[in-house]
Amino acid sequence: MIPTATPDATCVVMTTFPSRDEAERVARILVDEHLAACIHLLPKGVSIYRWEGRLNISEEVTLLIKTTARAYAALEQRLRALHSYTLPEIVALPIMAGLPDYLTWVAAAVSEG
């Protein structure tokens, strides 16, 4: 659960993948398993980061995963199991406000499972 978030709060979880194929495969699984209502794949971007003492530059596909605080722990666990990275970026961002009907849809889509 996301600290300070109510269980029904909507959040966006960000993660990155090395390829569109892997990102799309994982996105389909997460939506199919009702861990996410919707996942937006952003085109490849460039990440610059330090890993194991070395500066790296690589292309990655970013996923923006719309889910609920209640589903976060299960989503994180599933993402770790499906991800090819040893240490994937998995961060949850709270949604401070949004179209009420959309937020209701997200909650319903995630809780169907």
SULDAVEN-V401681 format. One record per backbone hydrogen bond with DSSP energy under -1.0 kcal/mol. CO is the residue of the C=O (numbers start at 1). NH is the residue of the N-H. Records with the same first field share a line. If there is no record, write none. Layout:
CO->NH + NH
This chain:
2->5
6->9
7->70
9->69
10->95
11->67
12->93
13->65
14->91
15->63
17->61
19->23
20->24
21->25
22->26
23->27
24->28
25->29
26->30
27->31
28->32
29->33
30->35 + 36
31->34
38->66
40->64
45->60
47->58
49->56
51->54
54->51
56->49
58->47
60->45
61->17
62->42
63->15
64->40
65->13
66->37
67->11
71->75
72->76
73->77
74->78
75->79
76->80
77->81
78->82
79->83
91->14
93->12
99->103
100->104
101->105
102->106
103->107
104->108
105->109
106->110
107->111
